[in-house]
Amino acid sequence: KKDIPVPNFTIHEIHCSRNLEVCRYCNESIPKSEMKNHIESEHVQVTCKCGMKVEKSLLEDHEASACPLRPAVCQHCDIQLPFNKLQDHESYCGARTEICSGCGLNIMVKDLKEHPRVCG
């Protein structure tokens, strides 16, 4: 997968075909002696804490951006909880009320950021 000078091409091609193999999963050139280890360390299926099976090499990305159990922070109270519980929590949490120090009215937490514009 690299440019090779024409005079060296035949020797290079022979060397590559003897020593390298293209991984059937990721299409990367891997030394033949390391292919088994590469597949076991990169492409073996593992089970995430959420129960989903993913390739070992993709587990970190799954846990960070797709896992329903990844950590998430409530926009209203800043507590951390699993992502799959965030929507229900934020609906409940945002519906709580706090007294506005300016007008003395009970304002829903989800409206506190916008309230100063109408509070006066």
C-alpha positions, 0 to 999 in steps of 0.5 A: 500500500505504498509507492515503491521505486520501479527497480525495487518493485519485483523484489519488494512484491516477493518480500511482501507476499512471503511475509505479509498478509491482508487482514480479512476484517480490517484490510491492514497488512499484517506480518504473517507470523502475527496474524493470529495474534492480531485477530485475537487481540483486535477482532475477537468479539467481546461482550460489553457491560450492556450485553452487546457484542462488539469487536475488542478494538471497537469496545472503547468507542462503543463504551464512549459513544454508543453504549446505553450504560455509558456515563451521562450528566444531568443538565439540571443537577449535574449528577452522573447516571447511565445514559439510558436513564438520563431522559427520564431523570431530566424530565423529572429533575427539570420539572422540580421548582425553585424560588426565584430570588428576584420575583419570589415565584416558583420556577421549574428548574428547566426554565431557570436559564430563560427566566431572568429575561422575563423576570425583570 
